[in-house]
Amino acid sequence: MSAPPTPPGELLQLLPEAVVQTDALWTITYLNPAWQKLTGHAVDGALGRSLLDFVHPDDTGTLRSGMPVFRLRVADGNYRWMRLQMHPKTDDADRVISRQGVLIEITEITEQVLIEVRQRFLRLLETIDGVVWEAELGVGNTFLSPQVERLFGYSVEEWRADPGFWRQHVHPDDLPAALVIDDAAYHATHSYAYEMSYRLIAKSGRVVWVRDLCRVDVEEGRPNRMIGLMIDVTQQKNTELELLESDNRYALATRGSNDGIWDWNLQTGVLHVSARFNEIVGLEDAGPLHDDAWHFLQQLIDPDDHERVQAAYRRHLAGHRPNFSVDFRARQGSGRLVWLNWRGVAQFEDGIAVRMAGSLSDLAERGSSYDALTHLPGRPLFRDRLEHAIALHRDAPAASGDAPPPGDTTRFAVLLLDLDRFKAVNDTLGHHVGDQLLQQVARRLESCVRPVDLVARMSGDEFNVLLESVDHAGAAERAWEISVALSAPYLIGPHTVTCGASIGVVSSQAGFATTDDYLRAADAAMYRAKNHALGVCVFSEKEGTRGGVRFIQ
């Protein structure tokens, strides 16, 4: 009959190796007899004491950090090299309850080898781009990695000699906030991770921005212990401050320009707009984000301008323009029709547009772009629209490979109108009557054209009309309709005023390359109409004759 098994406790008593058990606070709770044989210290005298009391002061930090090789003080007062790999036992909340391990003397290993082991550990720490540290309340730093000298200029010995060293070298402006966080960690009731940013005064006097990634370990019955990593983030912080300053300058400039700002993520479709943007479109109560950008914009843009606005930014996205700028009519939240300018630029990644950003302007607030008297667009807006029409017409044959088909919607015409006998109205009836006459002319012009067309006041009694999606004959016919409408009498207060117009017409059939070419041709036709009392004069380039010009009456 076999003997009964030996209880686990008795087995530990019989082991030749020293078995060590501590609680979470490193207090020794169990030692087998091999402890006294190895260290010379009585078991009863060691129980209840901290294991760290027997460890060399220079090795306590590395032991607690997980380094199993250290020097232990034996009964005769000398230190011997030992190895103790402690295995923690935790509860359901992952809190350390106890630690157990086997203590082995490694005196047979030369001290040089042990030093090399420690050096490898320190070199490992040095690969971390920052200072690894450990601290306890009332003690200060119990461990610092050597990078502290490279980053801040202080030696490990200088730093650890004074428990208040860190607090004395935090920048005065950052110290109050840092102390609040630090004191909270020292007096915490549970373990947690935290971080803080502050400036530290280096030995040279240089100010270093530090990001401190920390963890507080709370063990019942012992002072709280903090472990952390200090990282030099001076360059990053300076960049952030420069960006913030730049953003502030840009924000100030934006407010000064009175434009609305927008940023469109083309990958997610989210449009971010400024408060001024919402104000311009009459949606002051709307938020800064719109999930479906194009749907939001379509609701604002007058339907007759949808195609032109889309074409403008598509040309930019296709690489035909370095940026885009387009004027359009928009319905404000109140229903009022306003002229706006939308402009911006796209950001490309691997040839794909991923983001667009720019500004939005109310053209009524730009004196040169919007005529306050007649409430018509001004010269800059008309030139932009005409330039856009020229570009679309020019690209149409390249897209199809042939001449524009009969139904080509990119064809257009420019009309330039100058009122007849307007100066006489001003001289005889006064400028106030002349102003009212200009307002009535503007309304008649608007009633004579389609929503897709554009009427603009260029200066004085001179107006321009841009007819879109129209051929040569259709432009001439529309010009005569306008001439008839403008020649009808005007009732202005007690006065009946008759004031017709001379109209010059040039269509895209002329094939000019620039805005100025079209405006000069329309101007020449208008002067011929005025000088010969023709009413309407159509400009046409004579076929087969370079530079030859003829006029069709």
Secondary structure, 3 states (H helix, E strand, C coil): CCCCCCCHHHHHHHCCCEEEEEECCCEEEEECCHHHHHHCCCHHHHCCCEHHHHECHHHHHHHHCCCCEEEEECCCCCEEEEEECCEEEECCCCCEEEEEEEEEECCCCCHHHHHHHHHHHHHHHHCCCCEEEEEECCCEEEEECCHHHHHHCCCHHHHHHCCCHHHHHECCCCHHHHHHHHHHHHCCCCCEEEEEEEEEECCCCCEEEEEEEEEEECCCCCCCEEEEEEEECHHHHHHHHHHHHHHHHHHHHHHHHCCEEEEEECCCCCEEECHHHHHHCCCCCCCCEECCHHHHHHHHECHHHHHHHHHHHHHHHCCCCCCEEEEEEEECCCCCEEEEEEEEEEEEECCEEEEEEEEEEEHHHCCCCEECCCCEECHHHHHHHHHHHHHHHHHHHHHHCCCCCCCCCCCEEEEEEEECCHHHHHHHHCHHHHHHHHHHHHHHHHHHCCCCCEEEEEECCEEEEEEECCCHHHHHHHHHHHHHHHHCCEEECCEEECCCEEEEEEEHHHCCCCHHHHHHHHHHHHHHHHHCCCCEEEEEECCCCCCCEEEEC
